[in-house]
Amino acid sequence: MSADPAITTELWLVRHGETEWSRDGKHTSTTDLPLTEHGVEVARGLAPRLVDVEFAQVFTSPRQRARVTAELVGFPDATPDDDLVEWAYGDYEGVTTKEIRRTVPGWTVWSHPVPGGETPREVTERLDRVVAKVRASSGRTLVFAHGHSLRALTARWLEQPVTDGRYFRLDTSTLSVLGYERETPVLLRWNS
């Protein structure tokens, strides 16, 4: 008899280390930026927290900031997964929220359209594939990805709309854990 996945399944999230654009508040999806020196140093600091943890599967966004973070933390063989890429910002790539709000007052990725970028529905479809893959496995899954995509993934884990990701602040080089309380998906640890 196999174990109940609601008891054994966990999703561990690591947001990539700092890049120049994440430091400066610029929206970064498809632009493939390296980590800053500070980003490398802080990402390395996550390694001791994960060294003794066993994972059934490890995935990473294919963007170098996520892949390099995975390597620095001790997971150089993490499997790239296109479903973990950042929310596509389209015309807002490389632009800060403050700059966007000069022409679109009150704009957020959670509440307004992203010209030339992804819709919440498109983000939901790809992140639901990640949730399904994790829930099909027992044990722990570790993923390395990006701020908005991990916040949206958390909302989907909790069976909420991706736009509820707005409630989960997520800093660079942080560890978060999602799991279950009995059969209910829950946050176990956040932004630590």
N, C-alpha and C positions, 0 to 999 in steps of 0.2 A: 504494500500500500504506500503510495507516494504522499509526501507531506503536503499539507494545504498551502498553496502559494500565497494565500493571504497572510499566512503566519511567517513564511520564510523569505518572501520577496522584498527586496529593498532597492531603491534607486538612489545612488550617490552621485551628486552633481559637483563638478568643479568648474568654476568660471575661469577662463584663461587669465594669465598675468597681464599686467598693465602694458598698453601700447601708447604711443604718442597721442593717438586720437582718443582713446578711452580716457587718458589723463586730462585731455583738453575738452572733453564733452562732445566730441564730434561723432555723429552716427557712422558706424563702421559695419558694413555687411560684407560686400564682395571685395572691397579693397583688402589685399592680403599683406597686412603690416606685421613687422617683427615686434617682439617684446622690447621694451626699454630695458636698460641695465637694472633699474629698480624692479621691473616686472619679472626679470629672470631671478633676481635675488629672493623676492617674496614667493614666487612659485616654487623654488627649491625648498623653501621653508615648509611647504605642505607635505613633502616626502615622508618625514618621520611619522606623520599622522596616518599615513596609509600603508606603511611598510609591512605591518603585521596583519593587514586585513585581506581576507581571501575574496576574490571576485570571480563569479561564474563567467562574466563577459565584460569587456572594456571597449567602449566606443569613443571616437573623437570626431568632432567636426573636421572636415578636410582643410580648413584654413590654418595657415602656419602658426598663428597665435595660440590656437587650441592644441595642435599637434606638438608644438615645442613645449607647451606647458605639460602635456602628458609625458613627454620624454623626461623633462626636468623632475617630475614627481616620481618617475620610476616605471613608466608604462610606455616604453618605446614601440611596443607592438600593438598598441591600441588600434582597433579596426576603424578606418574612416567611414563615416556615415553621412551622406548628403542631407539626410533629414535633420541633422543637428546644426546646420548652418544658421547664421544669424538672420533675423527678420530682414528681408530685403528692403532697403530704404529708398531704392529708386533715385528720384531726383534729389532726395535729401541726403544722399551719400556724402560724407565729409562735411556736413553742415550741422551746426549746433541747434538745439531747441530754441535758444534765444534768437538766433538768426531766422529760423523758420517763423517764429511768432511775430516777427516784424510785418509779415504779410498774412499770416494765418493766426490771429490771436487765440490763445488758449490751446494751441496744437499740442497733442501728444500722439505717439504711435498707437496708443491704446484706444484713442477716441476719435481720431480723424483719418481721412484717407491719406495714403502715401503715394503720390503721383509716380507712376512708373515702377512702383514696388509691389510688395505682397499685400494681399487682403487678409483680414483675420481668418476668413474661411480657408484660404490656402495654407496659412500657418497651422491652423487646426488640423487639416488633413495630414500634413507631414509629421506633426508631433504626435498625433494619435497612432501613427505607425510605430513610433518609438515606444510609446506606452504599451502597445500590444506586444511588441518584441520583449520588453522587460517582463511583462506579466506572464508571458509564455514560458519564462525561465524561473527556476527556483534559485534562491541564493541572492547574492548581491550583484547588481550591475553598476558599473562606474562609467560616467560620461564626462567628457571635457567639451565645453561649448562656450556660449556667449551670453551676455547679460539679458537681453530681451527674449532670446529663444529659451533660455533656461527658466526664466520667470513664467513664460507662456507654457512651457512644458510642465511646470509645477501646477499651474491652474488646471491643465488637462488631467494630470495625475489625480487631482482633487475633484475631478469631474465637474469643473467650472469652465466658463468660456475663457478663451485665451486672453481676452481683454482684462480679466481679473488678475492677470500677471502684474498689473499696476500696483497691487497691494504688497508685492514682495521685493523690496529693495535688495539688490545683489551687487556686492563689491567685487572687484577683481581679486583673483587668487584666493577665493573662499571655497569652503566646503559646506554642502548642505546635504541632508539625507531625508528621503521620502520613504514611507513604508505603510504599515497598516496597524490599526488598533482593531483587533478581531478582523472583521471583513471590511472595515471602513478605511479608505486611503487617507493618510494623514501626513503632516509635517513632523518629522522626528527631530531635526536639527536644521537651523537656518543661518546662512551668512556668517558661518563661524570660521 
